[in-house]
């Protein structure tokens, strides 16, 4: 049977418990996403990441670390990066200074995380800022898809310099709708033509640069009745075939409200995961379910293993190769070495 480890799960605390170790050893676990509750200081995070890699060195250690209000670690020497809107505002004053600053932000972001043992951050946000979405807001570079694309590409260049991949989100665009998919099921009633011309344009312009994409838990009824992350039309036909994207696709968190209703029916995490994988996702995230007993995580792991044997989803070698391609290919600088590294010190001075 083809090996394919599509599940990205989390842990409850600052170190690995017995249940965490068991879950991370599971052949269907492909990675871990860290949160603020998993952070005390750099020493603790380095130790935690080393513990994870001791279990399986192929596990992808991820975090949502964009800057602004979405930055899980921001004490003990880690740079508190600006929201991406600050780079968009800088663009209005001087475009070349802004793209250089974006590269500096990407390098600092990636190098600091890697020095702590983290492999990957779910960044940059490619959503457009229409001034409507509270959940996106200043996380977006701006309103113009061309500006967003060039600033994102510059940021991704900095990530690449640090040895880290990237994740464009939330395809095809979450910025137009007011509703927050963490708590609601947003509906965007625009036509496919309008979305491709505007919100989805960065995904085509960046198809040689993006290493992964995360679709939105948003329904675009004029295109498909299913949210984008559960839609083969959006993922296979539009993102892969039409826009030419060849990297990894992550589902957004399956515990968000926007992922719990598919076709008007409430679904379990297991059903949501199977639908997402069958629609074209390579990996699926289940966040914040390890707290307490972590029963939902165990049920998902067991359920996915059983569903695989029953042929309800397929383990794809191509998906596994896309997951493995996100692991850093170069050694990371250690923290003390990074602090005096000329490129790092130079980049720090360029951050707005």
KEKE-3310 file (N, C-alpha, C; in steps of 0.2 Angstrom, whole numbers, plus 5000, padded with zeros to 4 digits):
npx = (5004:5003:5012:5006:5004:4993:4988:4988:4990:4988:4996:4993:5001:5016:5026:5029:5016:5012:5001:5002:5014:5011:5001:5009:5017:5009:5006:4998:4999:5006:5011:5013:5004:5008:5003:5000:4999:5008:5020:5033:5046:5061:5070:5062:5054:5063:5067:5055:5053:5064:5060:5049:5055:5063:5055:5049:5058:5053:5041:5032:5034:5023:5017:5005:5011:5012:5014:5010:4993:4993:5003:5011:5022:5031:5039:5054:5065:5061:5056:5043:5034:5027:5010:5004:4998:5006:5016:5010:5006:5018:5022:5014:5021:5034:5038:5049:5057:5047:5046:5058:5058:5048:5054:5064:5056:5051:5063:5068:5057:5056:5070:5071:5061:5065:5078:5073:5068:5056:5048:5040:5029:5012:5010:5011:4997:4986:4974:4963:4961:4946:4940:4930:4931:4933:4941:4951:4956:4969:4978:4980:4990:4985:4972:4974:4977:4989:4998:4998:5002:5016:5021:5019:5027:5040:5041:5040:5052:5061:5058:5062:5076:5079:5077:5064:5048:5032:5015:5001:4986:4969:4963:4950:4950:4946:4943:4933:4921:4910:4908:4916:4925:4929:4918:4907:4898:4904:4897:4900:4894:4899:4903:4912:4921:4923:4929:4941:4947:4951:4952:4958:4968:4982:4986:4988:4998:5008:5011:5023:5030:5023:5024:5014:4996:4982:4965:4950:4937:4924:4909:4906:4893:4890:4899:4902:4892:4899:4910:4926:4937:4933:4930:4931:4931:4935:4948:4955:4951:4951:4961:4973:4973:4968:4974:4987:4994:5006:5010:5008:4992:4984:4970:4960:4958:4949:4940:4934:4919:4915:4919:4911:4899:4893:4886:4875:4873:4877:4893:4905:4922:4929:4922:4923:4937:4939:4931:4938:4951:4947:4943:4954:4964:4980:4984:4976:4970:4968:4964:4967:4960:4967:4967:4963:4957:4959:4951:4944:4955:4961:4950:4949:4961:4960:4948:4952:4961:4954:4945:4953:4957:4945:4943:4938:4945:4960:4977:4989:5004:5009:5004:5010:5024:5023:5020:5032:5041:5040:5047:5062:5077:5089:5102:5098:5102:5109:5102:5110:5120:5113:5109:5120:5122:5127:5117:5105:5105:5106:5093:5084:5085:5077:5064:5048)
npy = (4994:5011:5023:5037:5051:5060:5068:5083:5086:5092:5096:5096:5103:5109:5100:5083:5071:5054:5050:5060:5055:5043:5046:5054:5044:5037:5030:5038:5051:5066:5078:5091:5105:5119:5130:5145:5140:5130:5136:5142:5147:5150:5140:5129:5127:5123:5111:5104:5103:5095:5083:5079:5077:5067:5056:5055:5059:5064:5071:5085:5101:5113:5130:5144:5158:5173:5187:5203:5201:5188:5178:5166:5165:5177:5182:5182:5185:5183:5191:5203:5203:5215:5218:5212:5222:5234:5233:5234:5247:5253:5251:5260:5272:5269:5258:5249:5249:5243:5230:5225:5226:5217:5205:5205:5203:5190:5183:5185:5180:5166:5162:5164:5155:5143:5142:5138:5126:5124:5119:5125:5138:5144:5154:5166:5177:5179:5185:5198:5214:5221:5229:5224:5211:5206:5195:5194:5207:5218:5208:5206:5211:5221:5229:5228:5215:5214:5221:5214:5201:5204:5209:5197:5188:5193:5192:5178:5175:5179:5169:5158:5161:5158:5145:5140:5134:5140:5145:5150:5158:5163:5152:5153:5166:5175:5188:5195:5192:5195:5187:5176:5162:5154:5153:5154:5150:5157:5165:5168:5177:5180:5179:5166:5172:5185:5182:5175:5185:5194:5191:5177:5179:5181:5168:5162:5170:5167:5154:5148:5150:5147:5135:5129:5128:5134:5132:5141:5140:5144:5146:5147:5149:5151:5144:5132:5121:5117:5121:5129:5121:5108:5105:5098:5104:5117:5114:5104:5106:5121:5127:5118:5113:5125:5136:5132:5127:5117:5113:5108:5105:5110:5107:5119:5122:5108:5109:5121:5131:5133:5121:5112:5110:5102:5102:5107:5098:5093:5087:5074:5075:5065:5062:5075:5076:5065:5069:5081:5076:5068:5078:5084:5089:5087:5086:5087:5097:5096:5105:5110:5100:5091:5094:5091:5075:5072:5064:5066:5067:5054:5047:5052:5047:5033:5031:5036:5027:5015:5019:5020:5007:5002:5008:5021:5033:5037:5033:5043:5043:5054:5065:5062:5065:5078:5083:5079:5087:5099:5100:5107:5109:5112:5114:5122:5138:5140:5148:5157:5159:5164:5176:5185:5184:5191:5194:5192:5202:5213:5212:5214:5227:5232:5230:5236)
npz = (5000:4996:5004:5014:5023:5028:5039:5049:5065:5083:5099:5117:5126:5133:5131:5125:5129:5134:5126:5115:5109:5105:5095:5086:5081:5073:5057:5048:5052:5047:5051:5063:5071:5079:5093:5103:5116:5116:5118:5129:5130:5120:5123:5128:5117:5107:5113:5113:5099:5095:5102:5095:5082:5086:5087:5074:5060:5048:5051:5049:5056:5060:5060:5063:5058:5055:5057:5064:5072:5071:5076:5084:5093:5101:5111:5121:5113:5100:5085:5084:5071:5059:5054:5038:5031:5034:5026:5014:5015:5015:5002:4995:4997:4993:4981:4979:4990:4999:4993:4996:5010:5013:5009:5019:5030:5028:5028:5041:5049:5044:5047:5061:5066:5061:5068:5080:5078:5071:5056:5046:5041:5040:5029:5015:5018:5005:5003:4998:5003:5006:5015:5022:5029:5045:5050:5041:5037:5043:5040:5027:5013:5005:4993:4980:4968:4961:4968:4980:4975:4972:4984:4992:4984:4986:5000:5001:4995:5005:5014:5008:5007:5020:5020:5021:5016:5009:5011:5002:5006:5008:4997:4985:4989:5004:5008:5003:5009:5024:5035:5047:5045:5055:5064:5057:5041:5028:5013:4997:4984:4971:4953:4945:4935:4940:4952:4948:4941:4950:4966:4965:4956:4961:4963:4951:4946:4954:4953:4950:4962:4974:4986:4993:4996:5005:5005:5006:5019:5012:5004:4987:4978:4965:4958:4964:4975:4986:5000:4996:5000:5000:4987:4972:4960:4962:4967:4959:4946:4944:4952:4951:4937:4929:4934:4936:4947:4956:4969:4986:4994:5008:5019:5027:5045:5051:5062:5062:5060:5047:5041:5045:5040:5026:5010:5016:5027:5043:5047:5053:5059:5053:5042:5035:5033:5024:5013:5010:5006:4995:4987:4983:4992:4999:5012:5028:5041:5059:5072:5089:5096:5104:5117:5133:5134:5121:5113:5100:5091:5092:5087:5074:5068:5070:5062:5050:5046:5045:5035:5025:5022:5018:5006:5005:5004:4995:4997:4991:4982:4976:4983:4996:4992:4989:5002:5009:5002:5008:5019:5026:5017:5020:5032:5048:5055:5071:5086:5093:5083:5073:5078:5076:5063:5047:5037:5043:5053:5045:5039:5049:5052:5041:5043:5043)
capx = (5000:5006:5013:5003:5003:4989:4985:4992:4987:4991:4997:4990:5005:5023:5030:5025:5014:5012:4996:5005:5019:5007:4998:5014:5020:5004:5008:4994:5001:5011:5014:5010:5004:5009:4999:5003:4999:5014:5026:5035:5052:5064:5073:5057:5051:5068:5067:5049:5054:5068:5057:5045:5059:5066:5049:5049:5061:5049:5035:5032:5032:5020:5014:5003:5016:5012:5016:5003:4990:4993:5010:5011:5028:5033:5043:5061:5070:5058:5054:5036:5033:5021:5005:5006:4996:5011:5020:5006:5006:5025:5022:5011:5026:5040:5037:5055:5058:5042:5047:5064:5056:5044:5060:5067:5051:5051:5069:5068:5051:5058:5076:5070:5057:5070:5082:5069:5066:5050:5050:5035:5024:5006:5010:5008:4990:4985:4967:4962:4957:4940:4938:4924:4932:4936:4945:4957:4958:4976:4983:4981:4994:4981:4967:4976:4980:4995:5002:4998:5007:5023:5024:5020:5033:5046:5041:5042:5059:5064:5057:5066:5083:5079:5076:5057:5043:5027:5008:4996:4980:4964:4961:4952:4949:4942:4943:4926:4915:4911:4908:4922:4924:4930:4912:4901:4899:4903:4895:4903:4890:4901:4904:4919:4924:4925:4934:4947:4950:4953:4955:4962:4974:4989:4988:4991:5004:5013:5011:5030:5033:5020:5025:5008:4990:4976:4959:4945:4930:4919:4905:4905:4888:4889:4904:4900:4889:4903:4916:4932:4942:4930:4927:4936:4930:4940:4955:4958:4950:4953:4968:4978:4972:4967:4979:4994:4998:5008:5012:5004:4986:4981:4964:4960:4956:4942:4936:4931:4912:4915:4921:4907:4893:4895:4880:4869:4872:4883:4897:4910:4929:4931:4919:4926:4943:4938:4929:4943:4956:4945:4942:4961:4969:4985:4984:4970:4972:4963:4967:4964:4956:4971:4966:4959:4958:4961:4947:4943:4961:4961:4944:4950:4966:4957:4943:4955:4965:4948:4942:4958:4956:4938:4944:4934:4950:4966:4984:4992:5011:5010:5002:5016:5030:5022:5021:5039:5045:5039:5052:5068:5082:5096:5103:5096:5107:5107:5100:5116:5124:5108:5109:5126:5123:5126:5111:5099:5106:5104:5086:5081:5085:5073:5057:5044)
capy = (5000:5017:5027:5044:5053:5067:5072:5087:5087:5097:5093:5100:5107:5112:5094:5078:5066:5048:5050:5063:5051:5038:5049:5056:5038:5034:5031:5043:5058:5069:5084:5094:5112:5122:5136:5149:5136:5126:5141:5145:5151:5147:5133:5124:5126:5119:5104:5101:5101:5090:5078:5077:5074:5060:5051:5054:5065:5067:5075:5093:5105:5119:5135:5150:5164:5178:5194:5206:5198:5180:5176:5162:5166:5184:5184:5178:5187:5183:5198:5204:5206:5219:5215:5213:5229:5239:5232:5237:5255:5256:5251:5267:5277:5267:5251:5245:5249:5239:5223:5223:5225:5211:5200:5205:5200:5183:5180:5185:5175:5159:5160:5163:5149:5137:5141:5135:5119:5124:5118:5128:5143:5145:5161:5173:5178:5182:5188:5205:5218:5225:5233:5220:5205:5207:5190:5195:5214:5220:5202:5206:5216:5227:5227:5226:5208:5214:5223:5208:5196:5206:5209:5190:5185:5196:5189:5171:5175:5179:5163:5153:5162:5155:5137:5138:5134:5145:5143:5155:5157:5157:5151:5158:5172:5176:5195:5199:5191:5198:5181:5173:5154:5150:5153:5154:5148:5162:5163:5174:5176:5183:5174:5164:5177:5190:5180:5174:5192:5198:5187:5171:5181:5180:5160:5160:5174:5165:5147:5145:5152:5144:5128:5125:5133:5133:5134:5144:5137:5148:5143:5152:5145:5152:5140:5125:5121:5115:5126:5128:5116:5102:5105:5095:5109:5122:5112:5101:5109:5128:5128:5114:5113:5131:5141:5129:5126:5110:5111:5104:5108:5109:5109:5123:5118:5105:5110:5127:5130:5133:5115:5107:5109:5100:5101:5108:5093:5093:5081:5073:5077:5060:5063:5081:5074:5061:5073:5086:5072:5066:5084:5086:5091:5082:5086:5090:5100:5096:5109:5111:5094:5087:5097:5086:5068:5071:5059:5068:5066:5047:5044:5053:5043:5027:5032:5037:5020:5010:5021:5019:5000:5001:5012:5027:5038:5034:5035:5045:5044:5061:5069:5061:5068:5085:5084:5079:5093:5105:5099:5111:5105:5115:5115:5129:5142:5140:5155:5162:5160:5168:5183:5189:5183:5198:5194:5193:5209:5218:5211:5217:5235:5234:5228:5242)
capz = (5000:4996:5011:5013:5029:5027:5045:5053:5072:5088:5105:5122:5131:5132:5130:5123:5133:5131:5120:5109:5106:5101:5089:5081:5078:5069:5050:5045:5055:5043:5054:5069:5071:5086:5095:5108:5122:5116:5119:5135:5128:5115:5125:5128:5110:5104:5116:5110:5092:5095:5104:5089:5077:5088:5085:5066:5057:5043:5053:5047:5062:5057:5064:5060:5060:5049:5059:5067:5077:5070:5077:5090:5097:5101:5117:5122:5108:5093:5082:5083:5064:5058:5050:5031:5029:5035:5019:5008:5016:5013:4995:4993:4998:4989:4980:4979:4998:5002:4992:5000:5017:5013:5009:5025:5035:5026:5030:5049:5051:5043:5051:5069:5067:5060:5074:5086:5076:5067:5049:5041:5043:5035:5027:5017:5016:4998:5002:4996:5009:5004:5021:5025:5033:5051:5052:5037:5039:5042:5038:5020:5010:5002:4989:4973:4968:4958:4974:4985:4972:4972:4990:4994:4981:4990:5007:5000:4993:5011:5017:5004:5009:5027:5019:5023:5011:5010:5010:5000:5009:5008:4990:4980:4992:5010:5010:5001:5014:5031:5040:5049:5044:5061:5068:5052:5035:5023:5006:4992:4978:4965:4948:4944:4931:4945:4957:4944:4938:4956:4971:4963:4951:4963:4963:4944:4945:4959:4952:4950:4968:4979:4988:4996:4996:5009:5002:5011:5021:5010:4998:4981:4975:4957:4955:4967:4982:4992:5001:4991:5002:4999:4980:4967:4955:4964:4969:4954:4939:4944:4955:4948:4929:4925:4937:4935:4953:4957:4975:4991:4996:5015:5021:5033:5051:5050:5067:5061:5059:5040:5038:5048:5036:5019:5007:5021:5032:5048:5046:5058:5057:5049:5035:5032:5031:5018:5008:5008:5003:4989:4983:4980:4997:5001:5019:5032:5048:5064:5077:5096:5098:5108:5123:5137:5133:5114:5109:5093:5087:5091:5083:5067:5066:5069:5057:5043:5045:5043:5029:5019:5021:5015:5000:5005:5002:4992:4999:4985:4982:4974:4989:5000:4989:4990:5009:5010:4998:5012:5024:5024:5013:5022:5040:5051:5059:5078:5088:5094:5077:5069:5081:5074:5056:5044:5033:5048:5056:5040:5038:5055:5051:5035:5044:5045)
cpx = (5004:5006:5010:5001:4999:4987:4990:4988:4991:4992:4994:4994:5012:5028:5026:5023:5014:5007:4999:5010:5016:5004:5003:5017:5015:5006:5004:4995:5007:5014:5010:5010:5004:5005:5003:5003:5005:5021:5027:5041:5055:5067:5068:5054:5057:5068:5061:5050:5058:5065:5052:5049:5062:5061:5049:5052:5058:5043:5037:5029:5030:5018:5011:5007:5017:5015:5009:5000:4990:5001:5010:5016:5031:5037:5050:5065:5067:5055:5047:5035:5027:5016:5006:5003:5001:5015:5016:5006:5013:5025:5019:5016:5032:5040:5043:5057:5054:5044:5053:5063:5052:5049:5063:5063:5051:5057:5069:5063:5054:5065:5075:5066:5062:5075:5079:5067:5060:5052:5046:5030:5018:5006:5013:5000:4989:4978:4968:4959:4952:4937:4932:4925:4936:4942:4952:4960:4965:4981:4984:4986:4990:4975:4968:4979:4987:5000:5003:5003:5014:5026:5024:5026:5039:5046:5043:5049:5063:5064:5062:5074:5084:5079:5069:5053:5038:5020:5003:4989:4975:4961:4953:4951:4944:4940:4936:4921:4916:4911:4914:4921:4925:4923:4906:4903:4898:4901:4897:4899:4892:4902:4911:4923:4927:4930:4941:4951:4953:4956:4959:4968:4981:4991:4990:4997:5010:5014:5018:5033:5030:5022:5019:5002:4985:4970:4954:4939:4925:4916:4904:4900:4887:4895:4903:4897:4893:4908:4922:4936:4939:4927:4933:4936:4935:4947:4959:4957:4952:4960:4974:4978:4973:4973:4986:4998:4999:5010:5007:4998:4984:4974:4965:4958:4949:4938:4932:4924:4911:4916:4916:4900:4895:4888:4874:4868:4878:4887:4902:4917:4931:4928:4922:4933:4943:4936:4934:4949:4954:4944:4949:4966:4974:4986:4978:4973:4966:4966:4963:4959:4960:4970:4961:4961:4961:4957:4946:4949:4962:4956:4946:4956:4964:4952:4946:4958:4959:4946:4947:4958:4950:4938:4940:4939:4956:4972:4988:5000:5013:5009:5008:5022:5029:5022:5029:5043:5044:5044:5059:5073:5089:5096:5101:5102:5104:5106:5105:5120:5120:5109:5115:5127:5122:5119:5105:5099:5104:5096:5082:5080:5080:5066:5053:5041)
cpy = (5006:5021:5034:5046:5060:5071:5076:5088:5091:5093:5099:5105:5109:5106:5089:5073:5059:5047:5054:5059:5046:5040:5051:5050:5035:5035:5036:5050:5060:5075:5086:5102:5115:5128:5139:5145:5131:5130:5143:5150:5147:5140:5128:5122:5121:5112:5100:5099:5095:5083:5075:5074:5068:5055:5049:5060:5068:5071:5082:5097:5112:5124:5141:5156:5169:5185:5197:5202:5190:5179:5173:5163:5173:5186:5180:5179:5186:5190:5198:5207:5210:5215:5216:5220:5234:5239:5235:5245:5257:5256:5257:5272:5275:5260:5246:5244:5243:5232:5221:5222:5219:5205:5199:5202:5193:5180:5179:5180:5168:5157:5159:5157:5143:5136:5138:5128:5118:5124:5123:5133:5144:5152:5162:5172:5182:5185:5195:5208:5223:5229:5230:5215:5207:5202:5191:5202:5216:5214:5202:5212:5222:5224:5225:5220:5209:5216:5217:5203:5198:5206:5202:5187:5187:5192:5181:5170:5175:5172:5158:5154:5158:5147:5135:5138:5140:5142:5149:5153:5163:5156:5149:5165:5173:5183:5198:5198:5193:5192:5178:5165:5150:5149:5153:5151:5153:5160:5170:5172:5178:5177:5172:5169:5182:5188:5178:5180:5195:5194:5181:5173:5179:5172:5158:5164:5171:5157:5144:5146:5148:5137:5125:5131:5130:5136:5137:5140:5142:5145:5149:5148:5146:5147:5133:5126:5120:5120:5124:5122:5109:5101:5103:5101:5115:5120:5109:5104:5117:5129:5125:5115:5120:5136:5138:5128:5118:5108:5107:5108:5106:5111:5115:5119:5115:5106:5117:5126:5130:5126:5110:5105:5108:5099:5102:5103:5093:5086:5080:5075:5072:5061:5069:5080:5070:5065:5078:5082:5070:5072:5086:5089:5085:5081:5089:5091:5098:5099:5109:5106:5089:5089:5092:5079:5067:5066:5060:5066:5058:5044:5046:5049:5036:5026:5032:5030:5015:5012:5020:5011:4998:5005:5018:5033:5034:5037:5037:5046:5052:5066:5068:5065:5076:5087:5084:5085:5099:5105:5103:5106:5107:5115:5122:5132:5141:5147:5159:5164:5165:5175:5188:5187:5189:5199:5195:5200:5214:5218:5214:5224:5237:5233:5235:5242)
cpz = (5000:5002:5009:5020:5029:5033:5048:5060:5076:5094:5111:5125:5128:5130:5128:5129:5130:5125:5114:5106:5102:5095:5084:5078:5073:5061:5046:5047:5051:5046:5060:5068:5078:5087:5101:5115:5122:5117:5126:5134:5123:5117:5125:5121:5106:5106:5113:5103:5091:5097:5098:5084:5079:5087:5078:5063:5051:5045:5052:5053:5059:5062:5060:5062:5055:5051:5061:5072:5076:5070:5084:5095:5096:5107:5116:5116:5101:5091:5082:5076:5063:5054:5043:5028:5029:5029:5014:5009:5014:5005:4992:4993:4993:4988:4981:4986:5001:5000:4995:5007:5018:5013:5016:5031:5034:5029:5038:5051:5050:5047:5058:5070:5067:5065:5080:5084:5072:5060:5044:5044:5038:5033:5020:5015:5009:4997:5001:5002:5006:5009:5024:5030:5039:5053:5047:5039:5038:5041:5031:5018:5008:4997:4982:4972:4965:4964:4979:4982:4973:4979:4993:4991:4985:4997:5006:4998:5000:5015:5014:5006:5016:5026:5021:5017:5013:5009:5008:5003:5008:5001:4990:4983:4998:5011:5008:5006:5021:5036:5041:5049:5050:5065:5063:5046:5030:5016:5002:4985:4971:4960:4948:4940:4936:4950:4954:4942:4944:4961:4970:4959:4954:4963:4956:4943:4949:4958:4952:4957:4974:4980:4991:4996:5001:5007:5008:5013:5019:5004:4993:4977:4968:4954:4958:4974:4988:4993:4997:4993:5002:4992:4975:4961:4956:4964:4963:4947:4939:4946:4952:4940:4926:4928:4937:4941:4954:4964:4980:4992:5003:5015:5026:5039:5050:5056:5067:5059:5051:5037:5041:5045:5029:5015:5011:5026:5037:5047:5052:5055:5052:5042:5031:5030:5025:5012:5005:5004:4996:4984:4980:4985:4998:5008:5022:5039:5053:5070:5084:5098:5102:5115:5127:5135:5125:5110:5102:5088:5086:5087:5075:5064:5065:5063:5050:5041:5042:5036:5023:5017:5017:5008:4999:5004:4999:4995:4992:4986:4980:4979:4994:4998:4990:4998:5011:5007:5003:5018:5022:5022:5016:5029:5042:5055:5067:5080:5089:5088:5073:5071:5078:5066:5052:5040:5038:5051:5051:5039:5043:5054:5045:5037:5047:5052)
residu = (UNK:UNK:UNK:UNK:UNK:UNK:UNK:UNK:UNK:UNK:UNK:UNK:UNK:UNK:UNK:UNK:UNK:UNK:UNK:UNK:UNK:UNK:UNK:UNK:UNK:UNK:UNK:UNK:UNK:UNK:UNK:UNK:UNK:UNK:UNK:UNK:UNK:UNK:UNK:UNK:UNK:UNK:UNK:UNK:UNK:UNK:UNK:UNK:UNK:UNK:UNK:UNK:UNK:UNK:UNK:UNK:UNK:UNK:UNK:UNK:UNK:UNK:UNK:UNK:UNK:UNK:UNK:UNK:UNK:UNK:UNK:UNK:UNK:UNK:UNK:UNK:UNK:UNK:UNK:UNK:UNK:UNK:UNK:UNK:UNK:UNK:UNK:UNK:UNK:UNK:UNK:UNK:UNK:UNK:UNK:UNK:UNK:UNK:UNK:UNK:UNK:UNK:UNK:UNK:UNK:UNK:UNK:UNK:UNK:UNK:UNK:UNK:UNK:UNK:UNK:UNK:UNK:UNK:UNK:UNK:UNK:UNK:UNK:UNK:UNK:UNK:UNK:UNK:UNK:UNK:UNK:UNK:UNK:UNK:UNK:UNK:UNK:UNK:UNK:UNK:UNK:UNK:UNK:UNK:UNK:UNK:UNK:UNK:UNK:UNK:UNK:UNK:UNK:UNK:UNK:UNK:UNK:UNK:UNK:UNK:UNK:UNK:UNK:UNK:UNK:UNK:UNK:UNK:UNK:UNK:UNK:UNK:UNK:UNK:UNK:UNK:UNK:UNK:UNK:UNK:UNK:UNK:UNK:UNK:UNK:UNK:UNK:UNK:UNK:UNK:UNK:UNK:UNK:UNK:UNK:UNK:UNK:UNK:UNK:UNK:UNK:UNK:UNK:UNK:UNK:UNK:UNK:UNK:UNK:UNK:UNK:UNK:UNK:UNK:UNK:UNK:UNK:UNK:UNK:UNK:UNK:UNK:UNK:UNK:UNK:UNK:UNK:UNK:UNK:UNK:UNK:UNK:UNK:UNK:UNK:UNK:UNK:UNK:UNK:UNK:UNK:UNK:UNK:UNK:UNK:UNK:UNK:UNK:UNK:UNK:UNK:UNK:UNK:UNK:UNK:UNK:UNK:UNK:UNK:UNK:UNK:UNK:UNK:UNK:UNK:UNK:UNK:UNK:UNK:UNK:UNK:UNK:UNK:UNK:UNK:UNK:UNK:UNK:UNK:UNK:UNK:UNK:UNK:UNK:UNK:UNK:UNK:UNK:UNK:UNK:UNK:UNK:UNK:UNK:UNK:UNK:UNK:UNK:UNK:UNK:UNK:UNK:UNK:UNK:UNK:UNK:UNK:UNK:UNK:UNK:UNK:UNK:UNK:UNK:UNK:UNK:UNK:UNK:UNK:UNK:UNK:UNK:UNK:UNK:UNK:UNK:UNK:UNK:UNK:UNK:UNK:UNK:UNK:UNK:UNK:UNK:UNK:UNK:UNK:UNK:UNK:UNK:UNK:UNK:UNK:UNK:UNK:UNK:UNK:UNK:UNK:UNK)
# end
